[in-house]
Amino acid sequence: MSKMFCFQCAQTAKNTGCTTVGVCGKTSETYGTPTPTTVTTNIESGPFIVVTGHDLHDMYLLLKQTEGKGINIYTHGEMLPCHAYPKLKAFSHLKGNFGTAWQNQQKEFKDLPASILFTTNCIMPVRDSYSDCVFTTSLVRYPSIIHIDGEKDFTPVIEKSLALGGYENVKSMTGINGGDSLTTGFGHGTILSVADKVVDAVKSGAIKRFFLVGGCDGAAPGRNYYTEFVKQAPKDSIILTLGCGKFRFNDLDFGEIGGLPRIMDMGQCNDAYGAIKVAIALSEAFECSVNELPLSLILSWYEQKAVCILLTLFALGIQNIYVGPTLPAFLSPNILNVLVEKFNLTPISTPEQDLKKILK
């Protein structure tokens, strides 16, 4: 049987039975069209499991297997968008989001009284303080850690969660900036369903600019740039975001424009496809090219599959991309010069300088 590569679960899947997102676009068919959903960062008392990675199908299987067992499920990192899919959010024990992005897991998982399930990559060296809580599945593995394979029987994960018992009382947690709620679910279907409202807001001058601020987060210095950028973005601009880089600012309240939230979380890094669809639809509505739209792409860079996304944008002829805090390793000076000349690729500087250049 023919196979294809799925960006959502980062593995090869049979193209006739894929139940995860990917270039095949089966997510909405399987789990429903994402709808805007606000979730808490606080953790209820009692047993719980934290699910990290990207794989929606693993989440669905775990939710089915924990149903009625008195165990709550929390997303972590790029699993946050799970809360927006109707078939997943229908499970009442899918409660909220634990912690922030992948690079903070060693700090956030320390002495955690719960099971942690890694469904794909982004696992950091496991510390002794939580190593007995960690389980892996799919492509991700780690020495001496129990791996759930084959029939996806998550019994060991469930039993560990029950044994640990969770927190005795509600655990108050926040995002990086102190907020305790996060909103996700602005996939391309949702945004395009209000395209007429967006177009009218642009034509009336209520919305003057779109910024796509997204990508992968990391621990290296310089990534506070993205927090400061969105804070300083004009009040008449809309901020689209995706990937784990959004945890730098997604707990902040940016208000609304004409009934539309100023920040819209489009999902995982893999949902860059949806962002492109929105850009193309807007360009058609305004009868111009994507590069003529009042749209700037501000990307938070961290290798891995981000390479594929960046090359895809270039292949589509997308220009005016700002990237940082460091440039991709494969960009030699000569290659960078070509991309600067042909695509107006720009290394980030400071939020103030870059906004001044973009808005001039």
VOPA-699459 format. One record per residue (C-alpha): residue number from 1; residue in three letters; x, y, z. Coordinates in nm, 3 decimals, padded with zeros to 5 digits, always signed. Last residue first. Layout:
N
  pos  code        u        v        w
  NUM   ALA        X        Y        Z
...
END
This chain:
360
  pos  code        u        v        w
  360   LYS  +00.708  +05.288  +00.700
  359   LEU  +00.526  +05.012  +00.887
  358   ILE  +00.767  +04.724  +00.823
  357   LYS  +01.084  +04.929  +00.878
  356   LYS  +00.955  +05.091  +01.198
  355   LEU  +00.832  +04.751  +01.321
  354   ASP  +01.178  +04.604  +01.259
  353   GLN  +01.360  +04.885  +01.438
  352   GLU  +01.137  +04.879  +01.746
  351   PRO  +01.122  +04.499  +01.769
  350   THR  +01.503  +04.481  +01.749
  349   SER  +01.712  +04.321  +01.474
  348   ILE  +01.552  +04.025  +01.294
  347   PRO  +01.732  +03.873  +00.994
  346   THR  +01.549  +03.978  +00.677
  345   LEU  +01.445  +03.770  +00.378
  344   ASN  +01.353  +04.010  +00.097
  343   PHE  +01.267  +03.716  -00.127
  342   LYS  +01.501  +03.755  -00.425
  341   GLU  +01.772  +03.989  -00.293
  340   VAL  +01.768  +03.870  +00.069
  339   LEU  +01.739  +03.508  -00.041
  338   VAL  +02.036  +03.543  -00.278
  337   ASN  +02.248  +03.718  -00.015
  336   LEU  +02.165  +03.448  +00.238
  335   ILE  +02.282  +03.179  -00.003
  334   ASN  +02.617  +03.356  -00.047
  333   PRO  +02.666  +03.416  +00.328
  332   SER  +02.586  +03.050  +00.403
  331   LEU  +02.233  +02.979  +00.516
  330   PHE  +02.238  +02.610  +00.613
  329   ALA  +02.262  +02.691  +00.985
  328   PRO  +01.929  +02.874  +00.985
  327   LEU  +01.967  +03.234  +01.108
  326   THR  +01.964  +03.325  +01.474
  325   PRO  +01.692  +03.508  +01.673
  324   GLY  +01.561  +03.495  +01.412
  323   VAL  +01.362  +03.531  +01.089
  322   TYR  +01.179  +03.815  +00.915
  321   ILE  +00.997  +03.714  +00.597
  320   ASN  +00.905  +03.980  +00.340
  319   GLN  +00.853  +03.741  +00.048
  318   ILE  +00.648  +03.433  -00.035
  317   GLY  +00.739  +03.289  -00.376
  316   LEU  +00.560  +02.960  -00.317
  315   ALA  +00.892  +02.775  -00.328
  314   PHE  +01.026  +03.023  -00.071
  313   LEU  +00.739  +02.949  +00.164
  312   THR  +00.793  +02.575  +00.114
  311   LEU  +01.165  +02.616  +00.194
  310   LEU  +01.073  +02.782  +00.524
  309   ILE  +00.824  +02.510  +00.611
  308   CYS  +01.064  +02.228  +00.529
  307   VAL  +01.341  +02.387  +00.737
  306   ALA  +01.095  +02.428  +01.026
  305   LYS  +01.090  +02.048  +01.022
  304   GLN  +01.399  +02.041  +01.243
  303   GLU  +01.574  +02.383  +01.276
  302   TYR  +01.459  +02.631  +01.545
  301   TRP  +01.360  +02.974  +01.413
  300   SER  +01.096  +03.212  +01.542
  299   LEU  +00.939  +03.359  +01.230
  298   ILE  +00.799  +03.708  +01.177
  297   LEU  +00.590  +03.698  +00.859
  296   SER  +00.452  +04.035  +00.747
  295   LEU  +00.113  +04.096  +00.587
  294   PRO  -00.040  +04.415  +00.445
  293   LEU  -00.101  +04.215  +00.126
  292   GLU  +00.110  +04.281  -00.183
  291   ASN  +00.326  +03.972  -00.125
  290   VAL  +00.016  +03.753  -00.128
  289   SER  -00.067  +03.886  -00.473
  288   CYS  -00.362  +04.118  -00.533
  287   GLU  -00.733  +04.092  -00.600
  286   PHE  -00.832  +04.192  -00.245
  285   ALA  -01.045  +03.881  -00.190
  284   GLU  -00.797  +03.668  -00.384
  283   SER  -00.507  +03.791  -00.168
  282   LEU  -00.713  +03.721  +00.142
  281   ALA  -00.779  +03.364  +00.029
  280   ILE  -00.408  +03.310  -00.047
  279   ALA  -00.306  +03.438  +00.297
  278   VAL  -00.566  +03.216  +00.468
  277   LYS  -00.448  +02.910  +00.273
  276   ILE  -00.086  +02.987  +00.367
  275   ALA  -00.183  +03.001  +00.734
  274   GLY  -00.356  +02.666  +00.697
  273   TYR  -00.045  +02.502  +00.550
  272   ALA  +00.156  +02.647  +00.839
  271   ASP  -00.059  +02.407  +01.042
  270   ASN  +00.240  +02.178  +01.094
  269   CYS  +00.390  +02.433  +01.331
  268   GLN  +00.085  +02.363  +01.548
  267   GLY  -00.236  +02.560  +01.579
  266   MET  -00.385  +02.874  +01.420
  265   ASP  -00.374  +03.080  +01.740
  264   MET  -00.549  +03.411  +01.667
  263   ILE  -00.441  +03.730  +01.843
  262   ARG  -00.634  +04.054  +01.790
  261   PRO  -00.963  +03.882  +01.864
  260   LEU  -01.232  +03.978  +01.612
  259   GLY  -01.542  +04.164  +01.731
  258   GLY  -01.450  +04.476  +01.540
  257   ILE  -01.090  +04.465  +01.662
  256   GLU  -01.035  +04.280  +01.986
  255   GLY  -00.820  +04.274  +02.300
  254   PHE  -00.454  +04.177  +02.325
  253   ASP  -00.481  +03.980  +02.650
  252   LEU  -00.153  +03.800  +02.724
  251   ASP  -00.131  +03.423  +02.785
  250   ASN  -00.030  +03.363  +02.422
  249   PHE  +00.291  +03.569  +02.450
  248   ARG  +00.605  +03.354  +02.464
  247   PHE  +00.386  +03.044  +02.440
  246   LYS  +00.335  +03.141  +02.075
  245   GLY  +00.678  +03.001  +01.985
  244   CYS  +00.523  +02.655  +02.022
  243   GLY  +00.386  +02.662  +01.668
  242   LEU  +00.123  +02.897  +01.531
  241   THR  +00.039  +03.266  +01.541
  240   LEU  -00.175  +03.525  +01.368
  239   ILE  -00.153  +03.875  +01.510
  238   ILE  -00.408  +04.129  +01.385
  237   SER  -00.312  +04.497  +01.366
  236   ASP  -00.499  +04.814  +01.461
  235   LYS  -00.347  +04.821  +01.809
  234   PRO  -00.002  +04.858  +01.652
  233   ALA  +00.250  +04.584  +01.738
  232   GLN  +00.452  +04.677  +02.046
  231   LYS  +00.332  +04.388  +02.262
  230   VAL  +00.360  +04.154  +01.964
  229   PHE  +00.725  +04.251  +01.909
  228   GLU  +00.815  +04.247  +02.278
  227   THR  +00.704  +03.887  +02.315
  226   TYR  +00.880  +03.790  +01.993
  225   TYR  +01.207  +03.958  +02.094
  224   ASN  +01.200  +03.761  +02.419
  223   ARG  +01.362  +03.497  +02.203
  222   GLY  +01.702  +03.664  +02.214
  221   PRO  +01.886  +03.428  +02.445
  220   ALA  +01.875  +03.056  +02.361
  219   ALA  +01.606  +02.842  +02.528
  218   GLY  +01.397  +02.758  +02.225
  217   ASP  +01.064  +02.824  +02.057
  216   CYS  +00.950  +02.705  +01.716
  215   GLY  +00.745  +02.907  +01.471
  214   GLY  +00.509  +03.198  +01.499
  213   VAL  +00.437  +03.564  +01.450
  212   LEU  +00.217  +03.609  +01.144
  211   PHE  +00.154  +03.982  +01.148
  210   PHE  -00.147  +04.134  +00.974
  209   ARG  -00.179  +04.508  +00.920
  208   LYS  -00.425  +04.797  +00.891
  207   ILE  -00.737  +04.653  +01.052
  206   ALA  -01.002  +04.914  +01.137
  205   GLY  -00.925  +05.088  +00.806
  204   SER  -01.274  +05.040  +00.666
  203   LYS  -01.142  +04.818  +00.386
  202   VAL  -00.944  +04.608  +00.633
  201   ALA  -01.241  +04.564  +00.866
  200   ASP  -01.466  +04.476  +00.570
  199   VAL  -01.218  +04.210  +00.454
  198   VAL  -01.198  +04.057  +00.803
  197   LYS  -01.577  +04.052  +00.840
  196   ASP  -01.612  +03.891  +00.497
  195   ALA  -01.346  +03.635  +00.589
  194   VAL  -01.546  +03.522  +00.892
  193   SER  -01.567  +03.157  +00.783
  192   LEU  -01.214  +03.196  +00.644
  191   ILE  -01.079  +03.236  +00.997
  190   THR  -01.258  +02.927  +01.127
  189   GLY  -01.162  +02.706  +00.835
  188   HIS  -00.802  +02.833  +00.843
  187   GLY  -00.764  +02.719  +01.200
  186   PHE  -00.836  +02.960  +01.483
  185   GLY  -00.871  +02.694  +01.752
  184   THR  -00.667  +02.823  +02.046
  183   THR  -00.719  +03.046  +02.348
  182   LEU  -00.504  +03.033  +02.660
  181   SER  -00.598  +03.110  +03.021
  180   ASP  -00.394  +03.165  +03.338
  179   GLY  -00.195  +03.477  +03.247
  178   GLY  +00.131  +03.542  +03.433
  177   ASN  +00.358  +03.635  +03.142
  176   ILE  +00.517  +03.293  +03.089
  175   GLY  +00.185  +03.113  +03.126
  174   THR  +00.027  +03.047  +03.460
  173   MET  -00.023  +02.772  +03.715
  172   SER  -00.247  +02.736  +04.020
  171   LYS  -00.251  +02.376  +04.143
  170   VAL  -00.593  +02.276  +04.274
  169   ASN  -00.550  +02.063  +04.585
  168   GLU  -00.406  +01.720  +04.663
  167   TYR  -00.206  +01.720  +04.340
  166   GLY  -00.181  +01.407  +04.127
  165   GLY  -00.238  +01.056  +04.260
  164   LEU  +00.100  +00.904  +04.181
  163   ALA  -00.044  +00.551  +04.173
  162   LEU  -00.336  +00.652  +03.952
  161   SER  -00.102  +00.819  +03.702
  160   LYS  +00.130  +00.521  +03.700
  159   GLU  -00.160  +00.287  +03.628
  158   ILE  -00.276  +00.502  +03.337
  157   VAL  +00.066  +00.525  +03.174
  156   PRO  +00.121  +00.149  +03.215
  155   THR  -00.228  +00.081  +03.068
  154   PHE  -00.162  +00.287  +02.754
  153   ASP  -00.221  -00.002  +02.516
  152   LYS  -00.119  +00.142  +02.180
  151   GLU  -00.160  -00.187  +01.990
  150   GLY  +00.205  -00.199  +01.887
  149   ASP  +00.410  +00.050  +02.086
  148   ILE  +00.420  +00.210  +02.429
  147   HIS  +00.784  +00.272  +02.527
  146   ILE  +00.896  +00.255  +02.889
  145   ILE  +01.200  +00.481  +02.948
  144   SER  +01.542  +00.323  +03.011
  143   PRO  +01.695  +00.505  +02.712
  142   TYR  +01.456  +00.743  +02.531
  141   ARG  +01.218  +00.687  +02.244
  140   VAL  +01.009  +00.911  +02.014
  139   LEU  +00.878  +00.760  +01.693
  138   SER  +00.534  +00.648  +01.817
  137   THR  +00.516  +00.624  +02.198
  136   THR  +00.706  +00.740  +02.504
  135   PHE  +00.647  +00.719  +02.878
  134   VAL  +00.779  +00.944  +03.156
  133   CYS  +00.680  +00.931  +03.524
  132   ASP  +00.985  +00.733  +03.648
  131   SER  +01.214  +00.995  +03.491
  130   TYR  +01.058  +01.282  +03.691
  129   SER  +01.323  +01.400  +03.940
  128   ASP  +01.589  +01.189  +03.768
  127   ARG  +01.593  +01.430  +03.474
  126   VAL  +01.509  +01.325  +03.118
  125   PRO  +01.733  +01.472  +02.850
  124   MET  +01.489  +01.677  +02.639
  123   ILE  +01.202  +01.527  +02.441
  122   CYS  +01.087  +01.742  +02.150
  121   ASN  +00.981  +01.450  +01.927
  120   THR  +00.650  +01.266  +01.908
  119   THR  +00.383  +01.128  +02.142
  118   PHE  +00.561  +01.193  +02.472
  117   LEU  +00.335  +01.082  +02.759
  116   ILE  +00.393  +01.223  +03.107
  115   SER  +00.238  +01.050  +03.407
  114   ALA  +00.157  +01.257  +03.716
  113   PRO  +00.293  +01.373  +04.051
  112   LEU  +00.548  +01.605  +03.884
  111   ASP  +00.874  +01.624  +04.081
  110   LYS  +01.032  +01.841  +03.807
  109   PHE  +00.814  +01.842  +03.496
  108   GLU  +00.806  +02.222  +03.459
  107   LYS  +01.181  +02.275  +03.496
  106   GLN  +01.293  +01.994  +03.265
  105   GLN  +01.001  +02.069  +03.032
  104   ASN  +01.091  +02.434  +02.966
  103   GLN  +01.238  +02.381  +02.618
  102   TRP  +00.922  +02.207  +02.498
  101   ALA  +00.685  +02.502  +02.536
  100   THR  +00.451  +02.605  +02.818
   99   GLY  +00.309  +02.438  +03.127
   98   PHE  +00.001  +02.218  +03.154
   97   ASN  -00.296  +02.292  +02.930
   96   GLY  -00.660  +02.223  +03.016
   95   LYS  -00.921  +01.966  +03.113
   94   LEU  -00.962  +01.680  +02.869
   93   HIS  -01.171  +01.485  +03.124
   92   SER  -01.499  +01.597  +02.966
   91   PHE  -01.419  +01.419  +02.639
   90   ALA  -01.611  +01.612  +02.373
   89   LYS  -01.301  +01.832  +02.337
   88   LEU  -01.142  +01.554  +02.132
   87   LYS  -01.422  +01.501  +01.878
   86   PRO  -01.487  +01.876  +01.856
   85   TYR  -01.122  +01.974  +01.786
   84   ALA  -01.025  +02.297  +01.966
   83   HIS  -00.877  +02.142  +02.280
   82   CYS  -00.628  +01.943  +02.072
   81   PRO  -00.470  +02.278  +01.975
   80   LEU  -00.259  +02.267  +02.297
   79   MET  -00.069  +01.955  +02.185
   78   GLU  +00.217  +02.175  +02.063
   77   GLY  +00.339  +02.237  +02.418
   76   HIS  +00.155  +02.039  +02.684
   75   THR  -00.199  +01.907  +02.692
   74   TYR  -00.374  +01.798  +03.009
   73   ILE  -00.579  +01.484  +03.074
   72   ASN  -00.779  +01.417  +03.391
   71   ILE  -00.801  +01.071  +03.545
   70   GLY  -01.109  +00.948  +03.732
   69   LYS  -01.122  +00.623  +03.535
   68   GLY  -01.444  +00.693  +03.343
   67   GLU  -01.267  +00.753  +03.012
   66   THR  -00.895  +00.687  +03.043
   65   GLN  -00.873  +00.448  +02.745
   64   LYS  -01.078  +00.671  +02.516
   63   LEU  -00.878  +00.982  +02.607
   62   LEU  -00.554  +00.790  +02.549
   61   LEU  -00.669  +00.679  +02.203
   60   TYR  -00.771  +01.033  +02.110
   59   MET  -00.440  +01.177  +02.229
   58   ASP  -00.248  +00.917  +02.030
   57   HIS  -00.453  +01.017  +01.726
   56   LEU  -00.377  +01.386  +01.776
   55   ASP  +00.000  +01.335  +01.757
   54   HIS  +00.204  +01.651  +01.819
   53   GLY  +00.430  +01.619  +02.123
   52   THR  +00.315  +01.638  +02.485
   51   VAL  +00.048  +01.467  +02.690
   50   VAL  +00.030  +01.533  +03.065
   49   ILE  -00.166  +01.273  +03.264
   48   PHE  -00.377  +01.337  +03.573
   47   PRO  -00.473  +01.191  +03.910
   46   GLY  -00.648  +01.420  +04.159
   45   SER  -00.672  +01.795  +04.213
   44   GLU  -00.735  +02.023  +03.918
   43   ILE  -00.452  +02.190  +03.728
   42   ASN  -00.459  +02.558  +03.630
   41   THR  -00.353  +02.661  +03.278
   40   THR  -00.715  +02.702  +03.172
   39   VAL  -00.858  +02.662  +02.826
   38   THR  -01.026  +02.897  +02.579
   37   THR  -01.165  +02.744  +02.260
   36   PRO  -01.207  +02.885  +01.909
   35   THR  -01.340  +02.603  +01.688
   34   PRO  -01.138  +02.335  +01.513
   33   THR  -01.323  +02.150  +01.233
   32   GLY  -01.406  +01.793  +01.329
   31   TYR  -01.185  +01.513  +01.461
   30   THR  -01.162  +01.271  +01.167
   29   GLU  -01.271  +01.473  +00.865
   28   SER  -01.115  +01.786  +01.012
   27   THR  -00.783  +01.610  +01.053
   26   LYS  -00.774  +01.440  +00.714
   25   GLY  -00.579  +01.710  +00.531
   24   CYS  -00.356  +01.470  +00.336
   23   VAL  -00.066  +01.714  +00.386
   22   GLY  -00.080  +01.619  +00.746
   21   VAL  -00.317  +01.596  +01.033
   20   THR  -00.379  +01.264  +01.197
   19   THR  -00.613  +00.975  +01.132
   18   CYS  -00.433  +00.829  +00.832
   17   GLY  -00.617  +00.527  +00.701
   16   THR  -00.591  +00.542  +00.324
   15   ASN  -00.260  +00.726  +00.317
   14   LYS  -00.085  +00.469  +00.526
   13   ALA  +00.135  +00.676  +00.759
   12   THR  +00.502  +00.769  +00.758
   11   GLN  +00.601  +00.972  +01.061
   10   ALA  +00.609  +01.325  +01.194
    9   CYS  +00.269  +01.291  +01.362
    8   GLN  +00.139  +01.614  +01.212
    7   PHE  +00.374  +01.646  +00.915
    6   CYS  +00.253  +01.315  +00.770
    5   PHE  +00.480  +01.151  +00.515
    4   MET  +00.303  +00.935  +00.259
    3   LYS  +00.252  +00.567  +00.195
    2   SER  +00.133  +00.345  -00.088
    1   MET  +00.000  +00.000  +00.000
END
